[in-house]
């Protein structure tokens, strides 16, 4: 890896609320492009007041998709998250754990469906 690309979420989405999946897609595309160019990414949430699971799923969770070709180790070594508030950290941890399960387990959705049905039967 050579250079580090600095991505400021607030500047990319033009807002202090990182809510929409479509906004997350813009961030995801920038991270993916940098990774494909063999660059590290510093992703800053400076000035972001609220970030949703939908936004983080798209911006970061999608990186774990097998279709992108980035290993968990590669992502961990080349993506630095900065200035994420406490609630964002909690959400991001859940997003990453779910993404790893979702993209590495072909039966993930079937298991989720079974789990939901079991809960509804109780």
N, C-alpha and C positions, 0 to 999 in steps of 0.2 A: 504494500500500500504506500502510496506516495502522499499526496496532498489530502487535507481535510476540507470537506465542503461544509460550511456553516449554513444551516437552514433555520430560520426564525419563523416559527409557525404563524405568529401574529401577522408578520409581513406577507406571508404566502396567502393566507386566507382573508386578510384585510379586516380582521375582527379580533376581539378579545374572547370570544366564545367559540371554542372548537367543538362544534356540535354535529354537523352534518357529515354523513359518510362521503358525500361528494367532495367536501373540503379535505377530508382525509385522503381521498384518492389523489389530489394534487400533491400532497406531501409524500405519499407513497411513491408516486412517479418520480419525484425528485431524488428520493433515497435510492430507489432501484437504479436510476440512471447513474448516480454516483458510484454505487457498488459495481455496476457493469463496467465503469471506467476505472475500476481498481482504486477507488478513493474511499477514505473513511468519511463518516458523517457525524457532525455534532448537531443534534436536533434540540433547539432551544424553545422552551415554552414560556419564555420571558413575556410578561404582560398578559398571559392567558389566564383568565379568571375561572373558566369552567371548561372541562373537556369531558366528552361523553364516551361511553363504551363504543358506540357506533363509529365515532371519529377515530378512536385508537385502534379498533379492529381493522379498519381500512388502512390507516396510515402506517401501522406497525405490525399488527397481527398478520396481515397478508404477506409480509416478508417471509413468513415461515412456510408458505405454500410450496409444495414440491415443484410446482410449475416454474418457480422463480430461480431455483437452483442454488439458493443460499442455505448453507447449513446453520444450525443453531450456533455452533462455535464461531462461524464466520460473522454472523450478526452480532453476537456478544462482543467480539473483538473489534468490530468496525463501526458500531453504532453507539454513540455516547449521548445519553439523554441529560439535558440540562434544564434547570429552573422549573421542574415539574412540581406542582404543589402536592401536599400530602394526600389529598383525595385522588389526585391523578396517579400517584405512585401505586396506591391500592388498586385502582382500576387497571393500570397498565400491567401489574403483576398477574391479575386475573386474565386479562386479554392474552398475554403471552402464554400462560399455562394452558388456556383453552385452545389457542392456536396450535400449540405443539401437539395436543391430543387430537384435535380435529384433522390436522394435516398428516399425522403419522398413523392414525388408526382408521382403516377403511370402513370399520363398522361403527364409527363414532355416532353418526346420526341415528342408526338403528338403536344403539344403546340409549341415546338421549330420549328417543321416542318411547322405549320400554320404561325408562325411568319416569317419564311424565305420566304414562298410563298407570303405573303403580301408585304414584302420588294421588292421582285423580280417583283411584279406586278406594283409597283410605277414607 
